[in-house]
Amino acid sequence: MSRCAVPVALFVAGVFTSGCGGTAMTVTPEPVVVPATATSPTADEARAFIEAAEREIDALSLLSSQAQWVAANFITEDTEALSAEHTNRLSVAIQRNAMVAGRFDRITVDPTLRRKLTLLKLALSAPPPGNDAEAAELTRLTTGMEADYGRGTYCAPLASTLAAAGRTVTDSASRCLAVGDLSRVMATSRDPATLLDAWRGWHAIGAPLRTRYSRFVELSNKGARELGFEDLGALWRSNYDMPPTNSRPRWSGSGSRCGRCMSRCTRTCGRGSVSGMAASSRRTG
């Protein structure tokens, strides 16, 4: 298929650009504008703001989800770029609205509206910084890591691992197992050697992402602080119905036996897995 032969899914997603001479198909919702006033904001202003924010975010979320679906099913540099663009637009809109929502933190509103304002500030698991260049960088990092992880393979498995993955052909191409193959092995096999081999292969796929993930954590922490949180970890813990300082597990301290174990596992296991890197980001945050 030529570079200009765009899959039907791209037209359905509404993300086909004019790079091959076509007309760009995009939907750009109007950004929410809250007029600055000398007086304290009112509950009516808060309600009008959240209704407008929901309309904007819903429209951008649809386009972002469609672009991400195309990128996940047709992994190319072009679909990755499309996904990054629409994800960045959505993330920036959420971050901008979340910062405006802070104007209403000290006024009295009904519980439903207060919950909506709070959830808006917690909507992003990796909030971008207010700086446009850094926000775009964070989106590129996220999209790129997802694509590389999705296309990654482990090409030196044991024969038992291949069998557990349902592979019977012995040529070199069939020996490469993707993340989905390794997940099935981990879910179905009970052989210790096979499970260890699959675990090592799975972690090897994520290892090259380590440097980019460190930058991802740095930028996400900055975005979280701009929203008023101590760091990204505090934002994540705020999803519980308690202050983030009260949701730290007692065993996470470095002085406890479990804390030392978790710290060691994060340093070792975090080198090659998405879950390990998530643990690392929480510790870094």
PyMOL commands that set and color helices and strands:
alter all, ss='L'
color gray80, all
select helices_A, chain A and resi 8-13+18-20+43-73+77-104+111-121+132-151+159-164+173-175+179-188+192-226+232-237+244-246+250-252+257-269+274-284
alter helices_A, ss='H'
color red, helices_A
select strands_A, chain A and resi 153-154+177-178
alter strands_A, ss='S'
color yellow, strands_A
deselect
rebuild
show_as cartoon
